[in-house]
């Protein structure tokens, strides 16, 4: 074959190749091709979406729909137009999500955020069932609604406590009644303290009295200090409850227990309850207890110094300085005094070890 014939064959093959590529490229991109025919009436274009040919549904064939930039960017299957080119009444996924009213979701399951007698009745039934099965997880979940439904719940819970025959039921019902904050439950809780000896039940009862915070409970809580018990927890938590009540009578009961009490744990709780009040009028009492060498542990003496810092009373600084320099005080108490001076003065007066 001569050179001219060879070049001619190459040229012809190139032309044929280009035409072939152009043909398939045109079909893939929707361009009319040599064998394209107008769609006749009753063709795929006029069929409903459910009867269109796979080629039209998949988008691999020529489409007669106008280009829509927003639709092109949207996730597959979210179309803004119907097959006839008219706007579709079906919203896309984003619009549907935005149109959902959060109040419609789980509306029947969401607890009301205001007192409701029907919801309170449901809670009572659920509490009874959870107590019967010993289900503390469910009781903890139900407890979040107790303060909201207290006005309707308290009478029923008080009756349940009065008739409870298991230690678990008594402990849990006392705890739940405390969450009501309702003084109508005091009678049932006080009756429980008068008749029950179990430490855990009594601890729940005295804690409930503190949560309710009624001053009429002070004598009963104060009596807990003098009660002989196997566990110090009821009397210790009685101290915390007196601190929550925080009246003058409650403070005096705590001061008396700190001075005269024999149980170290209860005394520590009493000091902690007083310190949480942040009352500057208690500073002289705290200094008095910090100076005690008998009947007062080193930890409790240190706690009284920390309590002085919590009062914010800067007039206590000179006396704290004196403790820092007094070697008759334990080292931990003197270090606590340094920290208290730094806290009250707002300056690093003393380096802290």
C-alpha positions, 0 to 999 in steps of 0.5 A: 500500500502506498503512502497516499492510500495509507493516509486516506484509510487513517483519515476515514477511520478518524472521521468514522470514529468522531461521528460514532463518539458524537452520536453516543455523546448526543444520546447521553446528553439529550441531543436529538439523534439521527434516529430520534422521533417525536413522542406520539400521543400516548407515549412515555411522556403522557404516561403517569410516573408509575407507568413510564419506561425505565429509561425515562424514570432513570434519566438515562433517556432524553428528557422533555422537562426544563432544566431546574438548577434547584432541582439539580442540586437537590437530593435524588428523588426530591423533584419540584416539578411533575412529569408534565412540567407543572409544579408538584404539590409534594414538598421536597425533603427539606421543606417537609422537615421544616414544616413539621411542628415539633408539638405534633411529634409524640404529642400523646407521650409528652408530659404536660408542663402544667398541673393536670389532674389526669396526668397526675392520676396516670403518675400515681398509677405508674408510681404504684406499678414501679414500686410494686416491681422495685423499678427505681429507674422508672421512679427516677424518671417519674420524679421529674414530674412530681413538682409540676403535679404536686397539687394533685399528687400529694394527697394520693402519695401521702395515703400510699405512704401511710399504708405502705408495708415494705421498706422499699415503698416507704423509702421511695414514697418519702423521697417522692413526697419531699419532691412535692415541696407540699406541706400537706405531706408533713403528717405522713412523713412525721408519722413515718419517723415516729414509727419506723426504725430502719435507717434508710427509710428514716434518712429518706424521711428527714431528707424529705422534710428538708426538701419541703422546708417547713419550719414546723419540722424543726423540733422533729429534726432536732430530736433526730440528733438525740435518737440512738441509732445504728447508723449516723446517716439519719441524724447527719441528713437531719442536720442538712435539712435544718440548714435548708430550712435556715431559720433562726431556730434551725441555726440554733439547733445546728449550733447546739449540735456542733457544740454538744454532739458526740457523733463526728459525722453528724457534727461535720454535717452540721458545720457544713450546713451552717457554712452553706448559709454564708452568714457573717453573723456566724463568724464568731461561732466559727472562730469559737469552734476552730479554737476547740481542742477537745471534742472537735476533730482537726478536720472539723476545725479546718471546716470552720475556718473554710466556713469563715471564708464563705461568709465573705466577711473581711473583718475576720482577716486579722483574727485569721492572721493570728491563727496563721501565726499561732503554732498551737493550731494544727498545721492543716488549720493554719493552712486553711486560715492562709487560704481564707485570708487570700480569699477574703482579701482577693490577694495572694497574701500567703503562699500556699503549700 
